[in-house]
Amino acid sequence: MVINPHKLGVHKLLKHIPLNALFDAPSKARLRKAVNIADLRLCAKQRAHKMVFDYLDAGADDEISLRRGKDAYSELEMHFHILSGLKPPLDLSTKIFGQDVKLPFFGCPTAGNRMFHWEGETAAAKAAQHHGTLYGLSSLATTGIAEIGQLTDGPKVFQLYVWKDRELVKDVLAKAKEGGFHAMALTVDFTWYGNRERDIRNDFSIPPKYSVNQMIEAIRKPAWTYDFLSHEAYTYACINTEVPADSLAAFVNSQIAPEFDWRDAEWLLGEWNAPSAVKGVCRPDDAIRAVETGFTTMWVSNHGARQLETSPATIDVLPSIREAVGPDVEIILDGGVQRGTDICKALALGADSVGVGKPYLYGLAAGGTEGVIKAYDILKVELDRAMGLLGTGTVDELKKRGPGLIKKRNGSARDYPDRYAYERGYGGGVI
């Protein structure tokens, strides 16, 4: 018989013993030293349970698409103008889903944030509010819609999967509208659960199964473990707070509707009747059909390279999708972004804004709200510098002049780190 600490009420006792600061002191020290996203990744790896970190860090199958998604940015050169008369800080403001924001990038909606840090989605929402940018909430979030709505009055997008139960869909959409969410994003590249082999090897589960290996890893990561044990067990708070988050894969496989098609998408748009994105576009013909169906925004994404292995790098398909839908349809891009220069290149090649997933989740796993804000700080400074050196003073100017500033080169093996390069110090200091 497996003993579940939360069912025994251990968290009710530990919450009165404030040892979080003690266990988190080394993590906070590492976080202060981080200078780029690669450093935040190392901070996250040193604080988080191995099972949790690998869930965040991994891609599908052999992780070819994961590597290619990052490598693709290395193949893009920035041909800068000189004597542009610019000085920092630049104007990074723009619009996303018709809402004014101070940054052209934001944190993508991602599942189960409380598994990385007890603050979970609230940390990401506070960071978005702090930086004046969009916040995205996943329908597999571990924080409820109402709580997020009360926490931030900034622009918000609610992400929805292709659920079987239409009453469930109606219910969560109604809650999203009531919670002040301005837009809805339908994820369409998740009709099967991707083959994430690190999760299989780690026997990944939510919550942990308390196996010998998982308990050994928990002992090695005391800051994460004390967070987990001293707070309430997390649930899928946007779906049904009475259903424990027993297994992400099993829950998704039972609820996802692989047969969901364009007619179902039309029904969904009729239920929402507000700005809407189709998330998971990688082909120009699909983008055209999505516009014809009624979606207002194309979200170019391959689900963080966690679904179909050898799917293309999103930055590579972005120009063809922009050409297909024309200049007036909003495009969001995510995938492979690790630097402010990556965001700059995406904006130059056709994106109106850029979503980041792993970068802010590394910050979350490394240090909660402080870590997410630092991730945004890093990317903001890098983007400001890149635009200034490129010779573009605003996001609008970057988008207008971008295609003439970014050119593709033939790659070299020296350009690209392999999947273990960060452990050897590539791209980040020793934290």
Disulfide bonds with the S-S distance in Angstrom:
none
